[in-house]
């Protein structure tokens, strides 16, 4: 997963091949753009990690 600001969305899309795009929620507000270190607005990823419960 990479995080990008609005200005670097196109660069991020060019970096990953057919990524998924999701707007960053408040939970992830501390993430920074990998290109300019500004606060990121979007996360780009191939596959969202699955949440696995270890308790049965």
CORJOQUI-V248516 format. One record per helix or strand. SS is the DSSP state (A for helix, B for strand). FROM is the first residue (numbers start at 1). LEN is the number of residues. If there is no record, write none. Layout:
BEGIN
ss;from;len
SS;FROM;LEN
SS;FROM;LEN
END
This chain:
BEGIN
ss;from;len
B;2;3
A;6;10
B;20;4
A;26;3
B;32;1
B;39;1
B;42;4
END
